[in-house]
């Protein structure tokens, strides 16, 4: 309903409403809560790409569909929107300089969703005079997060690990840190199942690694595994195409067949370890299609985009999970 009202409002605002500038804003904000620093950068892009004469956010603020966050003397924050109406547009009001965050009215949701499916910040219900709750990465210091990756992608894993420690004081769980001398790799992998979340660096090497796919299988045994995996894409995305997925299915099928052929040449009493390995390979082969189906339905973040966004897409998910705040 609110989107219908926005369309009517756009019609009333002609020629003041600029669709091209509005669409650029929707494509760039990525969330219905926008830090003011990001808003200023987006404003500059809008001016460069559309020749919009001034701040697009100020214009949308005067229309009543962008608000700002006001913090009172008591430290509590509330959202401030102007009333919707063409008379406000001509007053020339601007977003206050002290605003730290902007908020997008729900009438913009459908247009933002066209570009970003995971844009809604769940802990804040948007509306005039509604309370605002700031997400702080300090809340994640003690959260257990596992980092799953192929050792051939150690460089990218080290970057994620170092960034989380230095920027957010979050120490990720990973095998190089927790696997002590003499400990069983299998026992360590099973501990992953008890970790609330796993950042998974998906790559061609990962999808062809027995130990990496074993980690995923351990997570897939949990009913809520889909809510616990945070997949990050390294390299291309060929597994999104049917022929790409088929290549991996054939690869693991060949691994199973090769080991079966080898086992036929030996007495079973002497190859107990190999039989256990065969079971793991067969499980990977039978489960990899389900994993691909999950990836196709999930919004996969590219590694370079994640780093550029300072890991906010992941931090946002983790923070919102920890917040159980009910709006008024």
Backbone torsions as a table, in degrees:
resi	resn	phi	psi	omega
1	UNK	NA	-44.0	-177.7
2	UNK	-63.9	-32.0	178.4
3	UNK	-69.5	-34.4	176.5
4	UNK	-64.1	-42.3	178.3
5	UNK	-63.7	-37.0	178.5
6	UNK	-64.4	-41.9	178.8
7	UNK	-61.2	-40.5	177.7
8	UNK	-64.9	-39.7	179.9
9	UNK	-64.0	-42.7	177.3
10	UNK	-57.2	-42.8	-178.9
11	UNK	-62.4	-42.1	180.0
12	UNK	-66.8	-28.7	-174.7
13	UNK	-83.1	-11.2	178.8
14	UNK	-56.7	132.5	8.1
15	UNK	-95.3	14.3	-175.3
16	UNK	-76.0	-29.7	-178.6
17	UNK	-82.3	127.2	-178.0
18	UNK	-110.0	104.5	-176.3
19	UNK	-62.0	-37.9	-177.9
20	UNK	-64.2	-42.8	178.4
21	UNK	-66.0	-41.5	179.5
22	UNK	-62.0	-42.0	-179.5
23	UNK	-66.2	-37.2	176.8
24	UNK	-64.3	-41.4	177.3
25	UNK	-59.3	-49.0	-178.8
26	UNK	-61.6	-33.8	-178.5
27	UNK	-75.1	-19.4	-172.8
28	UNK	-109.0	-21.8	-171.8
29	UNK	-72.9	-28.8	173.6
30	UNK	64.5	-13.3	-179.8
31	UNK	-153.8	156.6	177.0
32	UNK	-82.0	-0.9	170.4
33	UNK	-118.2	119.9	-171.9
34	UNK	-119.4	115.3	173.1
35	UNK	-58.2	141.9	-174.4
36	UNK	-60.7	-31.6	177.8
37	UNK	-61.6	-43.8	178.4
38	UNK	-65.5	-37.7	-179.7
39	UNK	-62.1	-41.4	179.5
40	UNK	-64.4	-39.6	178.5
41	UNK	-66.2	-41.0	179.0
42	UNK	-65.6	-40.9	177.2
43	UNK	-55.0	-43.9	-178.7
44	UNK	-64.1	-40.8	179.0
45	UNK	-64.7	-41.7	179.4
46	UNK	-60.1	-44.1	179.4
47	UNK	-61.9	-42.1	-178.4
48	UNK	-69.6	-37.7	-173.4
49	UNK	-89.6	-23.1	-173.3
50	UNK	-125.3	-3.6	-176.7
51	UNK	61.9	25.5	175.8
52	UNK	-63.6	131.3	-168.9
53	UNK	-72.8	-18.0	-176.2
54	UNK	-149.5	-164.7	-178.5
55	UNK	-66.8	123.2	176.9
56	UNK	-66.1	-35.6	-179.5
57	UNK	-68.8	-37.3	174.8
58	UNK	-61.7	-40.2	179.7
59	UNK	-63.9	-45.2	179.6
60	UNK	-69.4	-30.4	175.5
61	UNK	-64.2	-43.3	178.9
62	UNK	-66.1	-25.2	177.3
63	UNK	-80.1	-14.2	179.0
64	UNK	88.6	11.0	-179.0
65	UNK	-109.6	-4.4	168.3
66	UNK	-122.9	131.9	176.5
67	UNK	-119.8	178.9	177.1
68	UNK	-131.4	167.0	-178.3
69	UNK	-102.1	126.2	-179.8
70	UNK	-109.9	127.8	178.0
71	UNK	-105.0	123.7	-178.2
72	UNK	-83.1	177.7	-179.9
73	UNK	-64.5	-24.9	178.7
74	UNK	-80.9	1.2	178.8
75	UNK	85.5	-6.2	179.4
76	UNK	-84.6	143.3	-176.7
77	UNK	-110.4	141.4	177.1
78	UNK	-132.7	159.6	179.8
79	UNK	-94.1	141.9	-178.4
80	UNK	-125.0	121.3	175.0
81	UNK	-122.8	144.4	170.5
82	UNK	-78.4	151.2	176.4
83	UNK	-61.4	142.8	178.0
84	UNK	-70.4	129.1	179.4
85	UNK	168.0	142.2	-176.9
86	UNK	-64.8	-24.0	-177.9
87	UNK	-65.7	-29.2	178.6
88	UNK	-68.9	-33.0	-174.1
89	UNK	-61.5	-31.7	-175.6
90	UNK	-87.5	-5.4	-177.9
91	UNK	-77.5	-21.2	177.4
92	UNK	77.5	19.9	179.0
93	UNK	-66.8	148.7	-178.6
94	UNK	-124.8	158.0	176.5
95	UNK	-65.1	131.1	-178.9
96	UNK	-57.9	145.5	-177.6
97	UNK	-65.0	-26.8	-175.9
98	UNK	-81.6	-4.0	-178.2
99	UNK	-64.4	131.9	177.9
100	UNK	-94.4	-30.3	-178.1
101	UNK	-135.2	149.0	169.6
102	UNK	-111.6	156.0	179.5
103	UNK	-131.9	140.0	-178.1
104	UNK	-97.7	128.4	179.8
105	UNK	-63.5	152.1	-177.3
106	UNK	-61.3	-18.6	177.6
107	UNK	-65.5	-17.5	178.1
108	UNK	-90.8	-8.0	-171.4
109	UNK	-53.4	-48.0	-176.4
110	UNK	-62.9	-38.6	-179.3
111	UNK	-71.4	-37.3	177.6
112	UNK	-69.3	-39.9	-178.4
113	UNK	-60.9	-26.3	177.3
114	UNK	-59.1	-29.6	-178.2
115	UNK	-106.6	-32.1	-173.5
116	UNK	-136.6	114.5	-177.2
117	UNK	-80.8	-20.1	-177.1
118	UNK	-117.2	56.0	-172.5
119	UNK	-99.5	-16.9	-168.2
120	UNK	-84.5	124.3	177.6
121	UNK	-85.1	105.8	-165.7
122	UNK	-68.0	-24.8	-174.7
123	UNK	-79.7	-10.2	-179.8
124	UNK	-117.6	117.1	170.0
125	UNK	-84.2	126.6	-172.2
126	UNK	-84.8	132.8	177.3
127	UNK	169.4	155.8	-178.9
128	UNK	-61.0	129.6	179.3
129	UNK	68.7	9.5	172.8
130	UNK	-76.0	148.8	178.4
131	UNK	-67.2	155.7	178.6
132	UNK	-124.7	132.2	-179.7
133	UNK	-115.1	121.3	-177.2
134	UNK	-84.5	133.5	175.9
135	UNK	-84.7	127.4	-178.7
136	UNK	-123.6	130.2	-179.3
137	UNK	-66.3	-14.8	176.5
138	UNK	-60.6	-25.8	179.6
139	UNK	-69.4	-12.0	-175.3
140	UNK	-102.0	2.8	-173.4
141	UNK	-55.3	-38.4	-175.7
142	UNK	-100.8	9.4	-177.9
143	UNK	-79.1	137.0	179.4
144	UNK	-89.4	119.7	-179.5
145	UNK	-131.6	125.6	-179.9
146	UNK	-93.0	141.7	177.2
147	UNK	-109.1	109.3	-179.9
148	UNK	-102.5	131.5	-177.3
149	UNK	-163.5	162.6	173.7
150	UNK	-86.7	141.3	-176.8
151	UNK	-66.0	-16.4	173.4
152	UNK	-72.8	-14.3	176.3
153	UNK	-107.7	31.0	-176.4
154	UNK	-61.6	-32.9	-178.8
155	UNK	-61.8	-47.5	178.3
156	UNK	-66.8	-39.1	179.2
157	UNK	-63.1	-41.8	178.1
158	UNK	-62.3	-38.2	179.4
159	UNK	-63.8	-45.2	178.5
160	UNK	-62.7	-46.1	-179.2
161	UNK	-59.0	-49.8	-178.8
162	UNK	-65.2	-40.9	179.8
163	UNK	-63.3	-41.9	-179.6
164	UNK	-66.0	-36.5	179.6
165	UNK	-73.3	-45.4	-173.8
166	UNK	-78.4	-38.1	-176.2
167	UNK	-87.6	-35.9	-171.1
168	UNK	-122.1	-1.8	-178.9
169	UNK	58.5	35.4	177.9
170	UNK	-109.2	122.0	178.9
171	UNK	-96.2	111.8	-178.7
172	UNK	-76.7	147.2	173.7
173	UNK	-80.9	128.4	175.4
174	UNK	-153.4	157.9	-171.0
175	UNK	-61.6	-35.0	-177.9
176	UNK	-67.1	-20.1	-177.1
177	UNK	-96.0	-33.7	-171.3
178	UNK	-105.5	-18.0	-176.7
179	UNK	-81.4	101.7	-176.3
180	UNK	-83.3	163.5	-178.8
181	UNK	-58.2	126.7	178.2
182	UNK	88.0	-8.0	-179.2
183	UNK	-75.8	152.3	179.6
184	UNK	-82.0	128.8	177.2
185	UNK	-61.5	-39.1	-179.7
186	UNK	-62.6	-43.1	178.8
187	UNK	-61.7	-39.7	178.9
188	UNK	-65.4	-42.7	-179.4
189	UNK	-61.2	-37.0	-179.3
190	UNK	-67.1	-23.4	177.0
191	UNK	-68.1	-22.7	179.1
192	UNK	-58.3	-34.3	-177.6
193	UNK	-62.0	-22.7	-178.7
194	UNK	-93.9	-1.6	179.6
195	UNK	-87.8	128.7	-175.4
196	UNK	-57.1	-37.2	-177.0
197	UNK	-141.3	153.9	175.9
198	UNK	-135.3	121.0	170.7
199	UNK	-81.7	120.5	-174.2
200	UNK	-115.0	117.8	177.7
201	UNK	-88.1	100.7	-176.0
202	UNK	-84.9	127.0	177.8
203	UNK	-149.1	172.6	176.3
204	UNK	-60.6	-41.0	179.5
205	UNK	-64.3	-39.3	179.8
206	UNK	-62.0	-46.6	-175.9
207	UNK	-70.9	-11.1	177.1
208	UNK	-111.3	10.9	-179.4
209	UNK	-101.1	125.8	-179.6
210	UNK	-63.7	-44.0	-178.2
211	UNK	-66.8	-38.7	179.8
212	UNK	-66.5	-45.2	-180.0
213	UNK	-68.6	-27.7	174.3
214	UNK	-64.5	-41.0	176.7
215	UNK	-57.0	-46.5	-179.6
216	UNK	-63.1	-40.4	179.1
217	UNK	-61.7	-38.1	178.1
218	UNK	-62.6	-41.0	178.2
219	UNK	-69.0	-37.1	-177.8
220	UNK	-67.7	-15.1	177.5
221	UNK	-74.9	-14.9	177.8
222	UNK	-89.2	141.6	-177.8
223	UNK	-63.0	-31.8	-175.8
224	UNK	-101.1	22.4	-173.5
225	UNK	-61.0	-30.7	-177.7
226	UNK	-64.1	-27.2	179.6
227	UNK	-87.6	-6.5	-173.9
228	UNK	-105.8	-18.4	-178.1
229	UNK	-90.0	130.9	176.7
230	UNK	-116.7	88.4	-173.1
231	UNK	-78.5	134.8	177.6
232	UNK	-122.7	132.2	-175.0
233	UNK	-94.5	124.9	171.5
234	UNK	-105.5	135.6	178.3
235	UNK	75.0	-150.4	-176.2
236	UNK	-82.8	-179.2	-176.8
237	UNK	-122.9	46.4	-173.3
238	UNK	-67.3	-21.3	179.8
239	UNK	-72.8	-8.6	175.1
240	UNK	-73.2	-24.0	179.7
241	UNK	-88.7	145.8	-178.7
242	UNK	-55.1	-41.7	-178.8
243	UNK	-66.9	-32.2	177.7
244	UNK	-68.4	-43.5	178.0
245	UNK	-63.6	-38.3	-179.1
246	UNK	-64.0	-33.6	178.1
247	UNK	-60.5	-42.4	-179.6
248	UNK	-71.7	-36.5	177.9
249	UNK	-62.6	-42.6	178.0
250	UNK	-65.9	-39.3	-179.0
251	UNK	-58.5	-48.5	-178.2
252	UNK	-72.3	-29.0	174.5
253	UNK	-63.7	-39.7	178.0
254	UNK	-67.0	-37.5	178.2
255	UNK	-63.3	-40.4	177.9
256	UNK	-63.9	-48.3	-177.0
257	UNK	-65.0	-39.1	179.7
258	UNK	-62.8	-41.7	-179.5
259	UNK	-70.7	-37.2	177.0
260	UNK	-61.2	-42.1	178.8
261	UNK	-62.0	-40.6	179.1
262	UNK	-66.3	-41.0	-177.7
263	UNK	-65.9	-29.4	-179.5
264	UNK	-65.8	-16.9	-177.3
265	UNK	-91.1	-2.2	-174.6
266	UNK	-130.0	158.3	174.0
267	UNK	-70.8	137.5	-176.5
268	UNK	-63.2	-28.9	-179.3
269	UNK	-67.4	-18.7	-177.5
270	UNK	-100.7	-0.2	-173.3
271	UNK	-130.6	40.2	-179.1
272	UNK	-61.0	-42.2	-179.7
273	UNK	-62.6	-40.1	-179.5
274	UNK	-68.5	-34.3	178.0
275	UNK	-65.3	-41.3	176.8
276	UNK	-63.3	-38.6	178.6
277	UNK	-66.1	-37.4	178.2
278	UNK	-61.5	-40.8	178.7
279	UNK	-60.9	-39.1	178.6
280	UNK	-66.2	-43.5	179.9
281	UNK	-62.8	-41.6	179.7
282	UNK	-65.6	-36.6	178.7
283	UNK	-67.4	-40.7	176.8
284	UNK	-61.7	-46.2	-177.8
285	UNK	-60.8	-39.5	-177.5
286	UNK	-80.4	-19.6	-174.0
287	UNK	-104.8	-14.4	-172.0
288	UNK	-65.0	-31.0	178.4
289	UNK	-64.7	-39.5	178.2
290	UNK	-63.8	-37.4	179.0
291	UNK	-66.5	-41.3	177.4
292	UNK	-63.8	-39.2	177.7
293	UNK	-60.6	-40.9	177.4
294	UNK	-62.9	-45.7	-178.3
295	UNK	-62.2	-38.0	-178.8
296	UNK	-66.2	-29.0	-179.5
297	UNK	-88.1	-18.1	-175.7
298	UNK	-93.5	149.3	175.0
299	UNK	-79.1	108.5	-178.4
300	UNK	-88.4	131.9	-179.7
301	UNK	-99.8	130.1	176.6
302	UNK	-75.2	143.5	-174.7
303	UNK	-56.6	-45.8	-177.2
304	UNK	-65.6	-34.9	178.2
305	UNK	-70.2	-36.3	179.5
306	UNK	-64.4	-45.9	179.8
307	UNK	-64.6	-41.7	179.7
308	UNK	-61.7	-35.0	179.9
309	UNK	-86.6	9.6	179.0
310	UNK	56.7	36.6	174.0
311	UNK	67.5	12.4	-176.6
312	UNK	-60.1	-38.8	178.8
313	UNK	-55.5	-36.7	178.1
314	UNK	-78.1	-45.7	-178.3
315	UNK	-59.9	-38.8	-179.5
316	UNK	-60.2	-44.7	179.6
317	UNK	-62.7	-44.8	-178.2
318	UNK	-67.0	-40.3	-179.0
319	UNK	-67.7	-43.9	-178.1
320	UNK	-66.2	-29.6	178.0
321	UNK	-66.1	-33.5	-177.2
322	UNK	-80.6	-19.1	-176.2
323	UNK	-94.6	123.1	177.5
324	UNK	-122.0	67.5	-175.3
325	UNK	-108.4	128.8	179.5
326	UNK	-97.5	129.5	177.6
327	UNK	-69.7	164.1	-178.5
328	UNK	-65.7	NA	NA
